[in-house]
Amino acid sequence: MVTVLLYVVVVALVAGLLFVVASYVFGRSEELAPIPVGMTVTKLPRVDVTGADVRALRFQQVVRGYKAAEVDWALDHLAGEIDQLRTELARVEAHALSLEAEAEAEAAGRRDEDR
């Protein structure tokens, strides 16, 4: 009889200890305010998004979420496109600046000839 009573006391102590540990680890049932509709916890710059920004994106994992490999592939593809477009844009802007400089130099040369 003493053995059964000892088992019951030990089980009660273990259950109480597990309850205290779980309460400490998982909090005191406090809930965070819900995220407003249309908002996300994922961060991206408002302007000048680069490929590195896209590659650094991480999404919250959920049980019924997307496959991480597919999301990573899509983000990598988009990051490559952004990098390629930014490189092309910089090349075109540099070419436009050089054309403007040539036009200004030519216009200055004509003004000197007219004097």
DSSP file (Angstrom, degrees, kcal/mol; ACC not computed):
  #  RESIDUE AA STRUCTURE BP1 BP2  ACC     N-H-->O    O-->H-N    N-H-->O    O-->H-N    TCO  KAPPA ALPHA  PHI   PSI    X-CA   Y-CA   Z-CA
    1    1 A M     >        0   0    0      0, 0.0     4,-2.1     0, 0.0     5,-0.2   0.000 360.0 360.0 360.0 -39.5    0.0    0.0    0.0
    2    2 A V  H  >  +     0   0    0      1,-0.2     4,-2.5     2,-0.2     5,-0.2   0.869 360.0  55.5 -64.6 -36.4    2.8    2.4    0.8
    3    3 A T  H  > S+     0   0    0      2,-0.2     4,-2.4     1,-0.2    -1,-0.2   0.910 107.6  48.1 -64.3 -42.6    4.4    1.7   -2.6
    4    4 A V  H  > S+     0   0    0      2,-0.2     4,-2.3     1,-0.2    -1,-0.2   0.918 112.4  49.1 -64.0 -43.9    1.2    2.7   -4.4
    5    5 A L  H  X S+     0   0    0     -4,-2.1     4,-2.3     1,-0.2    -2,-0.2   0.894 110.3  51.2 -62.8 -39.9    0.9    5.8   -2.4
    6    6 A L  H  X S+     0   0    0     -4,-2.5     4,-2.5     2,-0.2    -2,-0.2   0.903 109.4  50.4 -64.0 -41.6    4.6    6.6   -3.1
    7    7 A Y  H  X S+     0   0    0     -4,-2.4     4,-2.7     2,-0.2    -2,-0.2   0.914 110.2  49.9 -62.2 -42.8    4.0    6.1   -6.9
    8    8 A V  H  X S+     0   0    0     -4,-2.3     4,-2.3     2,-0.2    -2,-0.2   0.912 112.0  47.6 -63.0 -43.3    0.9    8.5   -6.7
    9    9 A V  H  X S+     0   0    0     -4,-2.3     4,-2.5     2,-0.2    -2,-0.2   0.918 112.9  48.4 -64.9 -43.6    3.0   11.2   -4.9
   10   10 A V  H  X S+     0   0    0     -4,-2.5     4,-2.7     2,-0.2     5,-0.2   0.918 112.1  48.9 -63.8 -43.5    5.9   10.9   -7.4
   11   11 A V  H  X S+     0   0    0     -4,-2.7     4,-2.7     1,-0.2    -1,-0.2   0.911 111.9  49.5 -62.8 -41.5    3.5   11.1  -10.4
   12   12 A A  H  X S+     0   0    0     -4,-2.3     4,-2.5    -5,-0.2    -2,-0.2   0.908 112.1  48.0 -64.0 -41.7    1.8   14.1   -8.8
   13   13 A L  H  X S+     0   0    0     -4,-2.5     4,-2.6     2,-0.2    -2,-0.2   0.918 113.0  47.4 -65.2 -43.5    5.2   15.8   -8.2
   14   14 A V  H  X S+     0   0    0     -4,-2.7     4,-2.8     2,-0.2    -2,-0.2   0.918 113.0  49.2 -63.7 -43.2    6.4   15.0  -11.8
   15   15 A A  H  X S+     0   0    0     -4,-2.7     4,-2.3     2,-0.2    -2,-0.2   0.921 112.5  48.1 -62.4 -43.4    3.1   16.3  -13.2
   16   16 A G  H  X S+     0   0    0     -4,-2.5     4,-2.3     2,-0.2    -2,-0.2   0.908 112.1  49.0 -63.0 -41.8    3.4   19.5  -11.1
   17   17 A L  H  X S+     0   0    0     -4,-2.6     4,-2.5     2,-0.2    -2,-0.2   0.912 111.3  49.5 -64.2 -42.6    7.0   20.0  -12.2
   18   18 A L  H  X S+     0   0    0     -4,-2.8     4,-2.7     1,-0.2    -2,-0.2   0.893 110.5  51.4 -62.6 -38.9    6.1   19.5  -15.9
   19   19 A F  H  X S+     0   0    0     -4,-2.3     4,-2.5     2,-0.2    -2,-0.2   0.926 111.2  46.9 -63.4 -44.7    3.3   22.0  -15.5
   20   20 A V  H  X S+     0   0    0     -4,-2.3     4,-2.2     2,-0.2    -2,-0.2   0.918 114.1  47.4 -63.7 -44.1    5.6   24.6  -13.9
   21   21 A V  H  X S+     0   0    0     -4,-2.5     4,-2.6     2,-0.2     5,-0.2   0.927 113.2  48.1 -64.1 -44.7    8.2   24.1  -16.6
   22   22 A A  H  X S+     0   0    0     -4,-2.7     4,-2.7     1,-0.2    -2,-0.2   0.896 111.4  50.7 -63.8 -39.9    5.7   24.3  -19.4
   23   23 A S  H  X S+     0   0    0     -4,-2.5     4,-0.7    -5,-0.2    -1,-0.2   0.896 112.9  46.1 -64.0 -39.9    4.1   27.5  -17.9
   24   24 A Y  H  < S+     0   0    0     -4,-2.2     3,-0.2    -5,-0.2    -2,-0.2   0.913 117.2  42.9 -69.2 -42.4    7.5   29.1  -17.7
   25   25 A V  H  < S+     0   0    0     -4,-2.6    -2,-0.2     1,-0.2    -3,-0.2   0.915 121.5  37.6 -71.4 -43.6    8.6   28.1  -21.2
   26   26 A F  H  < S-     0   0    0     -4,-2.7     3,-0.4     1,-0.3    -1,-0.2   0.352 108.7-122.1 -97.5   6.3    5.4   28.9  -23.0
   27   27 A G     <  -     0   0    0     -4,-0.7    -1,-0.3    -3,-0.2    -2,-0.1  -0.309  36.8 -61.2  90.6-170.8    4.4   32.0  -21.1
   28   28 A R  S    S-     0   0    0     -4,-0.1    -1,-0.2    -2,-0.1     3,-0.1  -0.210  81.5 -85.0-111.9  41.0    1.3   33.0  -19.1
   29   29 A S  S    S+     0   0    0     -3,-0.4     2,-0.4     1,-0.2    -2,-0.1   0.730  78.6 154.9  64.9  23.7   -1.3   32.7  -21.9
   30   30 A E        -     0   0    0      1,-0.0     2,-0.4     0, 0.0    -1,-0.2  -0.677  29.0-153.0 -81.7 135.5   -0.6   36.2  -23.1
   31   31 A E        -     0   0    0     -2,-0.4     2,-0.2    -3,-0.1    -1,-0.0  -0.869  10.7-125.1-111.2 143.6   -1.4   36.8  -26.7
   32   32 A L        -     0   0    0     -2,-0.4     3,-0.1     1,-0.1     0, 0.0  -0.507  38.7 -95.8 -77.7 152.9    0.1   39.3  -29.1
   33   33 A A        -     0   0    0     -2,-0.2    -1,-0.1     1,-0.1     0, 0.0  -0.434  50.5-100.1 -64.6 143.1   -2.1   41.7  -30.8
   34   34 A P        -     0   0    0      0, 0.0    -1,-0.1     0, 0.0     3,-0.1  -0.302  37.2-104.6 -66.0 150.9   -3.0   40.4  -34.3
   35   35 A I        -     0   0    0      1,-0.1     3,-0.1    -3,-0.1     4,-0.1  -0.582  44.8-104.4 -72.5 133.8   -1.1   41.9  -37.3
   36   36 A P    >   -     0   0    0      0, 0.0     3,-1.9     0, 0.0    -1,-0.1  -0.216  45.9 -87.4 -58.7 150.0   -3.3   44.4  -39.2
   37   37 A V  T 3  S+     0   0    0      1,-0.3     3,-0.1    -3,-0.1     0, 0.0  -0.333 115.4  23.2 -59.5 135.5   -4.8   43.2  -42.5
   38   38 A G  T 3  S+     0   0    0      1,-0.3    -1,-0.3    -3,-0.1     2,-0.2   0.386 101.4 109.7  88.5  -3.3   -2.4   43.8  -45.4
   39   39 A M    <   -     0   0    0     -3,-1.9    -1,-0.3    -4,-0.1     2,-0.3  -0.660  45.5-169.6-102.5 160.4    0.7   43.9  -43.2
   40   40 A T        -     0   0    0     -2,-0.2    -3,-0.0     2,-0.2     0, 0.0  -0.971  30.8-134.9-143.4 157.8    3.5   41.3  -42.9
   41   41 A V  S    S+     0   0    0     -2,-0.3     2,-0.3     2,-0.1    -1,-0.0   0.517  77.5 106.8 -89.4  -5.4    6.4   40.7  -40.6
   42   42 A T        -     0   0    0     15,-0.0     2,-0.4     1,-0.0    -2,-0.2  -0.573  67.1-138.8 -73.4 133.7    8.6   40.1  -43.7
   43   43 A K        +     0   0    0     -2,-0.3    15,-0.1    15,-0.2    -2,-0.1  -0.809  32.1 156.2-104.1 134.9   10.9   43.1  -44.2
   44   44 A L        -     0   0    0     -2,-0.4     5,-0.1    13,-0.1    10,-0.0  -0.975  46.4-101.3-144.9 146.3   11.9   44.7  -47.5
   45   45 A P        -     0   0    0      0, 0.0     4,-0.1     0, 0.0     3,-0.0  -0.365  27.1-127.9 -64.0 150.0   13.1   48.2  -48.2
   46   46 A R  S    S+     0   0    0      2,-0.1     2,-0.3     1,-0.1     3,-0.2   0.877  89.6  13.9 -67.1 -37.0   10.4   50.6  -49.6
   47   47 A V  S    S+     0   0    0      1,-0.2    -1,-0.1    -3,-0.0     0, 0.0  -0.878 115.3  33.8-133.7 166.2   12.6   51.6  -52.5
   48   48 A D        -     0   0    0     -2,-0.3     2,-0.3     1,-0.2    -1,-0.2   0.914  68.6-171.0  55.1  50.8   15.8   50.4  -54.2
   49   49 A V        -     0   0    0     -3,-0.2     2,-0.2    -4,-0.1    -1,-0.2  -0.570   6.3-163.5 -70.9 130.5   15.1   46.7  -53.6
   50   50 A T     >  -     0   0    0     -2,-0.3     4,-1.8     1,-0.1     3,-0.2  -0.640  34.3-104.6-110.4 170.3   18.2   44.7  -54.6
   51   51 A G  H  > S+     0   0    0      1,-0.2     4,-2.7    -2,-0.2     5,-0.2   0.856 121.6  57.4 -61.1 -35.0   18.8   41.0  -55.3
   52   52 A A  H  > S+     0   0    0      1,-0.2     4,-1.6     2,-0.2    -1,-0.2   0.867 103.5  53.5 -64.8 -35.6   20.5   40.7  -51.9
   53   53 A D  H  4 S+     0   0    0     -3,-0.2     4,-0.5     2,-0.2    -1,-0.2   0.918 111.3  45.4 -63.4 -42.8   17.3   42.0  -50.2
   54   54 A V  H >< S+     0   0    0     -4,-1.8     3,-1.2     1,-0.2    -2,-0.2   0.910 111.4  52.1 -67.4 -41.4   15.2   39.4  -52.0
   55   55 A R  H 3< S+     0   0    0     -4,-2.7    -1,-0.2     1,-0.2    -2,-0.2   0.811 107.1  54.5 -64.3 -28.0   17.8   36.6  -51.1
   56   56 A A  T 3< S+     0   0    0     -4,-1.6    -1,-0.2    -5,-0.2    -2,-0.2   0.562  82.3 116.8 -82.9  -8.3   17.6   37.7  -47.4
   57   57 A L    <   -     0   0    0     -3,-1.2     2,-0.4    -4,-0.5   -13,-0.1  -0.338  41.5-176.7 -61.9 138.2   13.8   37.3  -47.3
   58   58 A R        -     0   0    0    -15,-0.1     2,-0.3    -2,-0.0   -15,-0.2  -0.998  10.4-150.1-135.6 137.7   12.6   34.7  -44.9
   59   59 A F        -     0   0    0     -2,-0.4     2,-0.2   -17,-0.1    12,-0.0  -0.752  28.0 -98.1-108.1 153.9    9.0   33.7  -44.4
   60   60 A Q        -     0   0    0     -2,-0.3     2,-0.4     1,-0.1    -1,-0.0  -0.490  40.2-128.5 -67.2 133.9    7.2   32.4  -41.4
   61   61 A Q        +     0   0    0     -2,-0.2     2,-0.3     4,-0.1    -1,-0.1  -0.731  32.1 176.9 -89.8 132.0    6.9   28.6  -41.5
   62   62 A V    >   -     0   0    0     -2,-0.4     3,-1.3     4,-0.2     0, 0.0  -0.856  41.4-109.3-128.9 165.1    3.5   27.2  -41.0
   63   63 A V  T 3  S+     0   0    0     -2,-0.3    -1,-0.1     1,-0.3    -2,-0.0   0.922 119.2  31.7 -62.2 -45.5    2.0   23.7  -41.0
   64   64 A R  T 3  S+     0   0    0     -3,-0.0    -1,-0.3     0, 0.0    -3,-0.0  -0.130  99.3 120.9-105.5  37.2    0.1   24.3  -44.2
   65   65 A G    <   -     0   0    0     -3,-1.3     2,-0.1     1,-0.2    -4,-0.1  -0.033  68.7 -68.6 -87.4-168.6    2.5   26.7  -45.8
   66   66 A Y        -     0   0    0      1,-0.1     2,-0.4     2,-0.0    -1,-0.2  -0.369  57.4 -90.7 -78.3 160.1    4.4   26.7  -49.0
   67   67 A K     >  -     0   0    0      1,-0.2     4,-2.1    -2,-0.1     3,-0.3  -0.609  32.3-140.4 -72.0 128.8    7.3   24.4  -49.7
   68   68 A A  H  > S+     0   0    0     -2,-0.4     4,-2.7     1,-0.2     5,-0.2   0.860  99.4  55.9 -61.0 -37.0   10.4   26.2  -48.6
   69   69 A A  H  > S+     0   0    0      1,-0.2     4,-2.2     2,-0.2    -1,-0.2   0.888 108.4  47.5 -64.8 -38.8   12.4   24.9  -51.6
   70   70 A E  H  > S+     0   0    0     -3,-0.3     4,-2.5     2,-0.2    -1,-0.2   0.911 113.0  47.6 -68.9 -41.9    9.9   26.4  -54.1
   71   71 A V  H  X S+     0   0    0     -4,-2.1     4,-2.7     2,-0.2     5,-0.2   0.930 112.8  49.5 -64.0 -44.4    9.8   29.7  -52.3
   72   72 A D  H  X S+     0   0    0     -4,-2.7     4,-2.4     2,-0.2    -2,-0.2   0.904 111.1  49.8 -61.2 -41.5   13.6   29.8  -52.1
   73   73 A W  H  X S+     0   0    0     -4,-2.2     4,-2.5     2,-0.2    -2,-0.2   0.935 112.5  47.1 -62.5 -45.9   13.9   29.0  -55.9
   74   74 A A  H  X S+     0   0    0     -4,-2.5     4,-2.6     1,-0.2    -2,-0.2   0.912 113.3  47.9 -63.0 -42.8   11.4   31.7  -56.8
   75   75 A L  H  X S+     0   0    0     -4,-2.7     4,-2.6     2,-0.2    -1,-0.2   0.892 111.7  50.2 -66.0 -38.5   13.1   34.3  -54.6
   76   76 A D  H  X S+     0   0    0     -4,-2.4     4,-2.2    -5,-0.2    -2,-0.2   0.909 111.2  49.1 -64.7 -41.5   16.5   33.4  -56.1
   77   77 A H  H  X S+     0   0    0     -4,-2.5     4,-2.0     2,-0.2    -2,-0.2   0.931 113.2  46.6 -62.8 -45.8   15.1   33.7  -59.6
   78   78 A L  H  X S+     0   0    0     -4,-2.6     4,-2.6     1,-0.2    -2,-0.2   0.886 110.0  53.7 -64.4 -38.9   13.6   37.1  -58.7
   79   79 A A  H  X S+     0   0    0     -4,-2.6     4,-2.5     1,-0.2    -1,-0.2   0.909 108.5  49.7 -63.0 -41.5   16.9   38.3  -57.1
   80   80 A G  H  X S+     0   0    0     -4,-2.2     4,-2.4     2,-0.2    -1,-0.2   0.903 111.0  49.4 -63.0 -41.3   18.8   37.4  -60.2
   81   81 A E  H  X S+     0   0    0     -4,-2.0     4,-2.7     2,-0.2    -2,-0.2   0.914 110.9  49.6 -63.7 -42.8   16.3   39.3  -62.4
   82   82 A I  H  X S+     0   0    0     -4,-2.6     4,-2.6     2,-0.2     5,-0.2   0.931 112.0  47.9 -62.7 -45.3   16.6   42.3  -60.1
   83   83 A D  H  X S+     0   0    0     -4,-2.5     4,-2.2     2,-0.2    -1,-0.2   0.912 113.1  48.4 -61.5 -42.6   20.4   42.3  -60.2
   84   84 A Q  H  X S+     0   0    0     -4,-2.4     4,-2.5     2,-0.2    -2,-0.2   0.922 112.9  47.3 -64.5 -44.3   20.4   41.9  -64.0
   85   85 A L  H  X S+     0   0    0     -4,-2.7     4,-2.7     1,-0.2    -2,-0.2   0.897 111.7  50.0 -65.5 -40.3   17.9   44.8  -64.5
   86   86 A R  H  X S+     0   0    0     -4,-2.6     4,-2.4     2,-0.2    -1,-0.2   0.892 111.3  49.3 -65.6 -38.4   19.8   47.0  -62.1
   87   87 A T  H  X S+     0   0    0     -4,-2.2     4,-2.1    -5,-0.2    -2,-0.2   0.931 113.1  46.6 -64.2 -45.2   23.1   46.3  -64.0
   88   88 A E  H  X S+     0   0    0     -4,-2.5     4,-2.4     2,-0.2    -2,-0.2   0.904 112.0  51.1 -63.6 -41.7   21.4   47.0  -67.4
   89   89 A L  H  X S+     0   0    0     -4,-2.7     4,-2.7     1,-0.2    -2,-0.2   0.913 109.7  49.7 -62.6 -42.7   19.9   50.2  -66.0
   90   90 A A  H  X S+     0   0    0     -4,-2.4     4,-2.3     2,-0.2    -1,-0.2   0.893 111.1  50.1 -63.4 -39.1   23.2   51.4  -64.7
   91   91 A R  H  X S+     0   0    0     -4,-2.1     4,-2.2     2,-0.2    -2,-0.2   0.919 112.6  46.3 -64.6 -43.7   24.8   50.7  -68.1
   92   92 A V  H  X S+     0   0    0     -4,-2.4     4,-2.6     2,-0.2    -2,-0.2   0.905 112.4  50.3 -66.5 -41.5   22.1   52.6  -69.9
   93   93 A E  H  X S+     0   0    0     -4,-2.7     4,-2.4     2,-0.2    -1,-0.2   0.904 110.8  49.3 -64.2 -40.1   22.3   55.5  -67.5
   94   94 A A  H  X S+     0   0    0     -4,-2.3     4,-2.1     2,-0.2    -1,-0.2   0.905 111.7  49.0 -64.8 -40.5   26.1   55.7  -67.9
   95   95 A H  H  X S+     0   0    0     -4,-2.2     4,-2.2     2,-0.2    -2,-0.2   0.907 110.9  50.4 -65.0 -41.4   25.7   55.6  -71.7
   96   96 A A  H  X S+     0   0    0     -4,-2.6     4,-2.4     1,-0.2    -2,-0.2   0.900 109.8  50.6 -63.9 -40.8   23.1   58.4  -71.6
   97   97 A L  H  X S+     0   0    0     -4,-2.4     4,-2.3     1,-0.2    -1,-0.2   0.894 110.0  49.8 -64.2 -38.9   25.4   60.5  -69.4
   98   98 A S  H  X S+     0   0    0     -4,-2.1     4,-2.2     2,-0.2    -1,-0.2   0.892 110.8  49.7 -68.3 -36.9   28.2   60.0  -71.9
   99   99 A L  H  X S+     0   0    0     -4,-2.2     4,-2.5     2,-0.2    -2,-0.2   0.901 110.9  50.0 -65.5 -40.2   26.0   61.0  -74.8
  100  100 A E  H  X S+     0   0    0     -4,-2.4     4,-2.5     2,-0.2    -2,-0.2   0.908 110.2  50.0 -63.7 -41.5   24.9   64.1  -72.9
  101  101 A A  H  X S+     0   0    0     -4,-2.3     4,-2.4     2,-0.2    -2,-0.2   0.905 111.3  48.7 -64.3 -41.1   28.5   65.1  -72.1
  102  102 A E  H  X S+     0   0    0     -4,-2.2     4,-2.5     2,-0.2    -2,-0.2   0.912 111.8  49.4 -63.9 -41.8   29.4   64.7  -75.8
  103  103 A A  H  X S+     0   0    0     -4,-2.5     4,-2.4     2,-0.2    -2,-0.2   0.900 111.9  48.2 -65.0 -40.3   26.4   66.8  -76.9
  104  104 A E  H  X S+     0   0    0     -4,-2.5     4,-2.4     2,-0.2    -1,-0.2   0.900 112.1  49.1 -66.7 -39.8   27.3   69.5  -74.4
  105  105 A A  H  X S+     0   0    0     -4,-2.4     4,-2.2     2,-0.2    -2,-0.2   0.902 112.5  48.2 -65.6 -39.8   30.9   69.5  -75.6
  106  106 A E  H  X S+     0   0    0     -4,-2.5     4,-2.0     2,-0.2    -2,-0.2   0.900 111.9  49.2 -66.7 -40.5   29.8   69.7  -79.2
  107  107 A A  H  X S+     0   0    0     -4,-2.4     4,-2.0     2,-0.2    -2,-0.2   0.890 111.0  50.0 -65.6 -38.9   27.4   72.5  -78.4
  108  108 A A  H  X S+     0   0    0     -4,-2.4     4,-1.9     1,-0.2    -2,-0.2   0.889 109.1  52.6 -66.4 -38.1   30.2   74.4  -76.5
  109  109 A G  H  X S+     0   0    0     -4,-2.2     4,-1.8     1,-0.2    -2,-0.2   0.883 108.9  49.6 -65.0 -38.1   32.5   73.9  -79.5
  110  110 A R  H  X S+     0   0    0     -4,-2.0     4,-2.1     2,-0.2    -1,-0.2   0.886 108.9  52.1 -67.0 -39.2   29.8   75.4  -81.9
  111  111 A R  H  X S+     0   0    0     -4,-2.0     4,-0.9     1,-0.2    -1,-0.2   0.891 109.2  50.1 -65.2 -37.5   29.4   78.4  -79.6
  112  112 A D  H  < S+     0   0    0     -4,-1.9     3,-0.4     1,-0.2    -1,-0.2   0.885 110.9  49.3 -66.7 -37.6   33.2   79.0  -79.6
  113  113 A E  H  < S+     0   0    0     -4,-1.8    -2,-0.2     1,-0.2    -1,-0.2   0.851 106.5  56.5 -68.9 -34.4   33.2   78.8  -83.4
  114  114 A D  H  <        0   0    0     -4,-2.1    -1,-0.2     1,-0.3    -2,-0.2   0.718 360.0 360.0 -71.6 -21.1   30.3   81.2  -83.7
  115  115 A R     <        0   0    0     -4,-0.9    -1,-0.3    -3,-0.4    -2,-0.2   0.474 360.0 360.0 -79.9 360.0   32.2   83.9  -81.7
